[in-house]
Amino acid sequence: MLEEGGHRAYFVGGCVRNALIGAEVSDVDIATDARPERVAALAFRAGLKAIPTGIAHGTVTVVSGGHAFEVTTFRRDVATDGRRAVVVFSDDVAEDAARRDFTMNALYAAADGTVIDPTGEGLADLAARRVRFVGEPARRIAEDHLRVLRFFRFHAWYGDPVRGLDPAAYAACAAARDRLGRLSRERVGAEMSKLLAAPAPAPAVVAMAEAGVLERVLPGADPRLLPELMIVEKAAGVAPRWLRRLAALGGEGKAWIDTLRLSRAEGKALAAIREARSADATPAALGYRHGVEAARDALLLRAAAGELLPEGWEAAIARGAEARFPVRAADLPHLSGPALGAGLRRLETIWLASDLSLDREALLARLGDR
């Protein structure tokens, strides 16, 4: 559509980076010299839906074949407050690349697959798994303070854990840590969830702590358990789960729910992990009380802290999650009101202590035992 309209158009950013390293591509973004109004007009002429998602910043979302593509005009920043930028449109792809965050994200690809590296550093940095800012790190961070968190997140996903973090970028992030308080909690929460979902985020999170960044976004966080959790997860063959990693950082759960603007479901899940971790119960009882995910996370966190995973723990959790307490209120016709509730709770406690093995008759026989 864009090229037939006489314009240049390139795939850009994450889709190019991931395609080059063989990683999964989710969103496909397009950069062009066409102005937003022109993009919308070409889309209308082609019978495609155009949504003005960010006209002021040059972005039009074009829906084609059931897929949404963000089409953004080449641009350069002329002013910024660390959160939002004022841009002017450009005809130069090099100017567009110069305003991007990391060299590995400033890669473009033409429709025929030709890769364009305007900074001259993106391909080499990607091959070396080296996360570096485009140009001067402090300037890139001043344009958007969220780039401090993005630096650690991208290192967790794409950096070389042996080589370590780029020294200049790391120093600039540490120097800018006090600016993170100006960011919205939604943006911080989104970055932290993506970082902790990386296959092995521990080195990046430890580096965040050493730079004083982690304390700014998660007061009271302690990353020391996280490396051990990575080892336990790998040994158990368990998939990453970012809320489990968040729980490993300790801290005050209720405060972090607000700090990261977690959803109601995420907040409940985090609370369930913390409660299950502190409970003195068998894996089956944990599965019954807290569900499969919270029980699994709790036992993995305990293992990271030095406990042994019980034999057959995953099967026991599943058994507990599927179990149903065999006694009902109708089984205790001689009790009512608070006494009924107390009787049911006592029998449930006995049942859980038996590792969910006692049946209805055995439990009812225990009711009179004091």
C-alpha positions in Angstrom: 0.0 0.0 0.0 2.7 2.5 1.0 5.2 1.6 -1.7 2.5 1.6 -4.4 1.7 5.1 -3.1 5.2 6.2 -3.8 6.6 6.0 -0.3 9.4 4.1 1.5 8.3 1.6 4.1 10.3 -0.6 6.3 9.7 -3.2 9.0 11.3 -1.8 12.1 12.4 -2.6 15.7 11.5 -5.7 17.5 10.2 -7.7 14.6 13.4 -7.2 12.7 15.6 -7.9 15.8 13.7 -11.1 16.6 13.6 -12.3 13.0 17.4 -12.0 12.8 18.0 -14.0 15.9 15.3 -16.6 15.2 13.0 -15.5 18.1 9.2 -15.3 17.9 7.8 -12.2 16.3 4.6 -10.8 17.8 4.0 -7.2 16.7 5.0 -6.0 13.3 5.7 -2.3 13.2 6.3 -0.3 10.0 8.2 3.0 9.5 7.6 5.2 6.5 8.3 8.6 5.1 4.5 9.0 4.4 2.9 11.5 6.8 0.1 10.2 9.0 -2.7 11.8 6.9 -1.2 10.3 3.8 -1.1 6.8 5.5 -4.8 7.1 6.4 -5.7 8.3 2.9 -3.8 5.4 1.3 -5.5 2.9 3.7 -8.9 4.2 2.8 -8.2 4.0 -0.9 -7.0 0.4 -0.4 -10.1 -0.6 1.5 -8.2 -1.0 4.8 -9.2 0.3 8.2 -7.0 3.1 9.6 -7.1 4.0 13.3 -5.5 7.3 14.4 -3.8 5.8 17.5 -1.1 8.5 17.8 -1.4 11.1 15.1 0.6 13.7 17.1 3.5 11.2 17.2 3.0 10.0 13.6 1.4 6.7 14.3 -1.6 5.2 12.4 -2.7 1.7 13.1 -3.7 0.0 9.8 -5.7 -3.3 10.0 -5.0 -5.6 7.1 -5.9 -9.3 6.9 -7.2 -9.2 10.4 -3.8 -8.0 11.8 -3.1 -4.6 13.2 0.1 -2.8 12.1 1.4 0.3 13.7 2.6 2.6 10.8 4.7 5.5 12.0 6.2 8.3 10.1 10.0 8.9 10.3 10.5 11.5 13.0 12.9 13.2 15.4 12.4 14.6 18.9 12.6 18.3 19.4 11.5 18.4 23.1 10.9 16.0 25.9 10.0 16.0 29.6 11.3 12.5 30.2 7.8 10.9 29.6 6.5 12.5 26.4 8.2 13.8 23.4 7.4 16.6 20.9 8.3 15.3 17.4 8.7 16.6 14.0 8.3 14.4 10.9 11.3 13.5 8.8 12.1 12.0 5.4 15.4 10.5 6.7 15.5 7.0 8.1 18.8 7.9 9.9 17.1 10.6 11.9 14.4 8.1 12.8 17.0 5.6 14.0 18.9 8.2 16.0 15.9 8.8 18.3 15.4 5.1 19.1 16.5 3.5 22.4 18.9 0.7 21.6 21.0 -0.1 18.6 19.5 -3.6 18.2 16.1 -1.9 18.0 17.2 0.6 15.4 17.2 -2.0 12.6 15.0 -1.8 9.5 14.1 -4.3 6.8 12.7 -3.7 3.3 10.0 -5.8 1.9 12.6 -7.9 0.0 14.4 -8.7 3.2 17.3 -6.2 2.9 18.3 -5.1 6.4 19.2 -1.5 7.0 21.4 -0.5 10.0 21.4 3.3 10.1 23.5 3.6 13.2 26.1 1.2 11.9 26.1 -0.6 15.2 22.8 -2.5 15.5 23.8 -5.7 13.6 27.1 -6.1 15.4 25.5 -5.4 18.8 22.7 -7.9 18.1 25.2 -10.6 17.1 27.2 -10.0 20.3 24.0 -9.8 22.4 25.1 -6.4 23.6 22.4 -4.0 24.7 23.6 -0.5 24.0 21.9 2.8 23.7 21.8 4.7 20.4 24.3 7.5 20.8 24.8 9.1 24.3 23.0 6.9 27.0 22.2 9.9 29.3 20.6 11.7 26.4 18.4 8.7 25.5 17.4 8.3 29.1 16.5 12.0 29.4 14.2 11.6 26.5 12.3 8.8 28.3 13.1 7.8 31.8 11.4 4.4 31.3 14.4 3.5 29.2 16.3 2.8 32.5 13.9 -0.1 33.1 13.9 -1.1 29.5 17.7 -1.4 29.5 17.6 -4.0 32.3 14.6 -5.8 30.7 16.3 -6.0 27.3 19.4 -7.3 28.8 17.4 -10.0 30.6 15.9 -11.1 27.2 18.7 -10.4 24.7 21.9 -9.6 26.6 24.9 -11.9 27.0 24.9 -13.0 30.7 28.6 -13.8 30.5 29.7 -10.5 29.0 27.5 -8.5 31.4 25.9 -5.1 30.9 27.4 -2.3 28.8 29.3 -0.2 31.3 28.3 3.2 29.8 24.6 2.3 29.7 24.7 0.8 33.2 26.4 4.0 34.7 23.8 6.2 33.0 20.9 4.1 34.3 22.4 4.2 37.9 22.8 8.0 37.6 19.2 8.4 36.5 17.5 6.2 39.1 16.0 9.1 41.0 14.0 10.1 37.9 12.0 6.9 38.0 9.6 8.3 40.5 8.1 10.5 37.7 6.9 7.4 35.7 3.4 6.2 35.9 2.9 3.0 37.9 1.3 1.4 34.9 4.4 1.8 32.8 6.6 0.6 35.6 4.4 -2.5 36.2 4.4 -3.4 32.5 8.2 -3.2 32.4 8.7 -5.3 35.5 6.3 -8.0 34.4 8.1 -8.3 31.1 11.5 -8.3 32.7 10.6 -11.0 35.3 9.0 -13.1 32.5 12.4 -13.5 30.8 13.9 -17.0 30.8 16.6 -16.1 33.3 16.2 -12.5 34.7 18.2 -12.9 37.8 21.5 -11.3 36.5 19.6 -8.2 35.3 17.6 -7.9 38.5 20.7 -8.2 40.6 22.3 -5.5 38.5 19.3 -3.3 39.0 19.7 -3.7 42.8 23.4 -2.9 42.6 22.6 0.2 40.6 20.0 1.4 43.1 17.3 1.1 40.5 15.4 -1.8 42.0 14.8 -0.1 45.3 13.4 2.9 43.5 10.7 0.9 41.8 10.1 -1.8 44.4 11.0 -0.6 47.9 12.2 -3.4 50.1 13.0 -5.8 47.2 15.8 -8.3 47.8 17.0 -10.2 44.8 19.2 -12.7 46.6 16.6 -15.6 46.3 16.0 -15.0 42.6 19.2 -16.8 41.3 18.4 -19.8 43.4 14.8 -19.8 42.1 16.2 -19.9 38.5 18.2 -23.0 39.4 15.2 -24.7 41.0 12.8 -23.8 38.1 15.3 -25.3 35.6 15.8 -28.5 37.6 12.1 -29.0 38.0 11.4 -28.2 34.3 8.9 -25.5 35.3 8.0 -22.7 32.9 8.8 -19.1 33.9 6.0 -17.2 35.8 6.7 -13.6 36.5 4.5 -13.4 39.6 6.5 -16.2 41.2 9.7 -14.2 40.5 8.1 -11.1 42.0 7.2 -13.1 45.1 10.8 -14.2 45.3 11.9 -10.6 45.7 10.1 -10.4 49.1 8.9 -7.0 50.1 5.4 -5.9 51.1 2.9 -7.6 48.9 0.0 -5.1 49.3 2.2 -2.1 48.7 3.6 -3.7 45.6 0.2 -4.4 44.2 -0.4 -0.6 44.2 3.2 0.2 43.2 3.0 -1.9 40.0 -0.7 -1.3 39.4 -1.4 -5.0 39.3 -4.8 -6.1 38.2 -7.3 -7.6 40.7 -6.5 -11.1 39.4 -2.7 -10.5 39.6 -3.0 -9.1 43.2 -5.0 -12.1 44.3 -2.5 -14.5 42.7 0.4 -12.8 44.4 -1.3 -12.9 47.8 -2.1 -16.6 47.2 1.6 -17.4 46.6 2.7 -15.5 49.7 0.0 -17.2 51.9 0.8 -20.7 50.5 4.5 -20.2 51.0 4.0 -19.5 54.7 1.5 -22.3 55.3 2.5 -25.4 57.1 0.8 -27.9 54.9 1.4 -30.8 52.5 1.5 -30.2 48.8 -2.0 -31.7 48.4 -3.3 -29.4 51.1 -1.7 -26.4 49.4 -3.3 -27.4 46.1 -6.7 -27.7 47.8 -6.4 -24.4 49.6 -4.7 -22.2 47.1 -4.9 -23.9 43.6 -2.3 -25.4 41.4 -0.3 -22.3 40.4 0.0 -20.8 43.9 0.9 -24.1 45.5 3.5 -24.9 42.8 5.0 -21.4 43.2 5.1 -21.7 46.9 6.9 -25.0 46.9 9.4 -23.7 44.3 10.1 -20.7 46.5 10.6 -22.9 49.5 13.0 -25.1 47.5 14.9 -21.9 46.4 15.2 -21.1 50.1 16.8 -24.5 50.9 13.9 -27.0 51.4 13.6 -30.2 49.4 10.8 -30.6 47.0 8.7 -33.6 48.2 8.6 -36.7 46.1 5.7 -36.5 43.7 4.9 -32.9 44.7 3.3 -31.9 41.4 0.9 -34.9 41.3 0.1 -34.2 45.0 -0.8 -30.6 44.2 -3.0 -31.7 41.3 -4.7 -34.2 43.6 -5.4 -31.6 46.2 -6.7 -29.0 43.6 -9.2 -31.6 42.4 -10.3 -32.8 45.8 -13.6 -32.0 47.4 -14.1 -31.9 51.2 -16.3 -35.0 51.8 -18.4 -33.6 54.6 -21.4 -31.3 54.1 -23.5 -29.3 56.5 -26.3 -31.8 56.1 -24.0 -34.5 57.6 -24.1 -32.6 60.9 -27.8 -32.2 61.6 -27.3 -31.9 65.3 -25.3 -28.7 64.9 -26.4 -25.2 63.7 -25.2 -21.7 63.6 -21.7 -21.0 64.8 -21.3 -24.5 66.1 -22.0 -25.9 62.7 -19.3 -23.7 61.1 -16.8 -24.6 63.8 -17.5 -28.3 63.4 -17.0 -28.2 59.6 -13.8 -26.2 60.0 -12.5 -28.7 62.6 -13.2 -31.7 60.3 -11.6 -29.9 57.4 -8.5 -29.3 59.4 -8.3 -33.0 60.4 -8.9 -33.9 56.7 -6.1 -31.7 55.5 -3.7 -33.0 58.2 -4.4 -36.5 56.9 -3.2 -35.4 53.5 -6.8 -35.6 52.3 -6.9 -39.3 52.9 -9.8 -39.6 55.4 -13.3 -40.2 53.9 -16.7 -39.0 55.2 -17.3 -41.8 57.6 -13.8 -41.6 59.2 -14.1 -37.8 59.6 -17.6 -38.0 61.2 -16.2 -40.5 63.6 -13.6 -38.0 64.6 -16.1 -35.2 65.4 -16.7 -36.5 68.9 -13.0 -36.9 69.7 -11.8 -34.0 71.8 
